[in-house]
Amino acid sequence: MSNVDIDAKIPNNVDLAGDRRLQRALEQWQPKFVRWWEDLGPAAFKRNPVYLRTAVAVGQEGWANFDHVEMPDYRWGVFLAEPEPDRRIAFGDHKGEPVWQEVPGEYRSDLRRLIVVQGDTEPASVEQQRHLSLTAPSLYDMRNLFQVNVEEGRHLWAMVYLLHRYFGRDGRQEADEMLERHSGDPDNPRILGAFNEETPDWLSFFMFTYFTDRDGKYQLASLRESAFDPLSRTCDFMLKEEAHHMFVGATGVGRVVQRTIDLMHEHDTDDVQPHGGINLDVLQKYVNFHYSVSLDLFGAETSTNAANYFAAGLKGRFKEESRDDDHQLKSVYRLVPEATDDGIGTREVTQLAALNETLRDDYTEDCQKGVDRWNRSLADAGIDFRLRLPHAGFHRDVGTFRSRHVSPDGLLLSDEEWQANASSWLPTDADRAHVQSLMVGVTEPGKMAGWVAPPSRGIHQQPVDYEYVKI
């Protein structure tokens, strides 16, 4: 087991004290991070004690401590999962060789780019969510928001450590620039488009944590397979924390569905908006938007970069070692979607070229599980409405569907047909205004906003009416 120095200025299990130069560099970056947090982190309740989970170890059990903490005092740190003895590269041209503890010179630029893109998403989501605490539907939800925020901050630290430790001056510059780009900034935006979208309300937040953070799960799981062992071990531990973010989304949307069901029964109507709820067709529009935006994060259906990363051993597939193939994929083929003026069809390409599409398929299968759970609630309530994921070509801005109009059912549409129907498929200004009108903060322990049902249980064996944030 590696030694966890939890009391250090930067808590870590990477022996920062044994590398004074690296320690000084990170301690010089730390005040920049704190300034960023103060300027663009949560806009309210920063100094209120919050019942937060803080990483104190990296083992499978008992790795976190729960206690009330003021967020600026949160113990952000650097944690890598335990090394796997005699770990070997599981895929690509170097399959079977020992994993790397240092960055091979020929892959330096590509590895740095992968780390920067992943790292850039972490502070972006904090910036997107900074005003949500003002309208939290309960203290339970506010606490969950803050837990997501501080862990995204820790994930930024994880990537910054790798940049500082393994990429010298270039890495230090990249780490600084991750605090200089800002979500939605017209002059210096975040790298990926989904992280420049607004998160103006809690329904958007629940959808974001379900769909977009789930993309993060699959990206991290792919990097977990990397032949660069420090990156693999970093992502392995990040995935433990990421699970909570998706839990917030899955249960959050489920609670909105349940509250809509309750209001429909209480008032014997399909239209619950006059009664302070969110209609099921509006929920479907939000699903359509957030799912489609998240699909773009996986990139085009075929990608030379993804193929090169795989061949080099830099980034694998989801659960790479459990797949029953040669793990090199040069002579294995699959079909990918192809949109032309004649319609939507498929074409055959190598699995190596189609890695983005394979990861997107895994993601879609995972997303469907949550939709199925929400639909079971509707079915159990006797309501004849089902939420569904739209066609993969719907509302896309990357890959073969870019610049094409596709209906949620997968029909290729003209510009005129799209314009005539888009308001039925995507949130309108009126939809967003209604959702926004429901966003009134609730800060009394145990109380809940009227548009969302209470959770089935509290956090870490605490009751739902626990004082998760001390107001």
Secondary structure, DSSP 8 states (H G I E B T S, - for coil): ----BTTSSS-BSS-GGG-HHHHHHHHHHHHHHHHHHHHHS-SS-TTS-EEEEEE---SSSS-EEEEEE-GGG----B------TT-B--SSTTTTSB-BSS--GGGHHHHHHHHHHHHHHHHHHHHHTTTGGGG-SSHHHHHHHHHHHHHHHHHHHHHHHHHHHHSHHHHHHHHHHTTT--TT-SSS--SSGGGGS---SHHHHHHIIIIIHHHHHHHHHHHHT-SBHHHHHHHHHHHHHHHHHHHHHHHHHHHHHHHHHHHHHHHT-S--GGGT---HHHHHHHHHHHHHHHHHTT--SS-HHHHHHHHHTSS--TTGGG--S-SS-TT-EEEEEEEETTEEEEEEEETTTTHHHHHHHHHHHHHHHHHHHHHHHHHHTT---------TTTT--SGGGTT-EE-TTS-EE-HHHHHHHHHHHS--HHHHHHHHHT-----STT---TTS---SS-STT--TTS-SB--
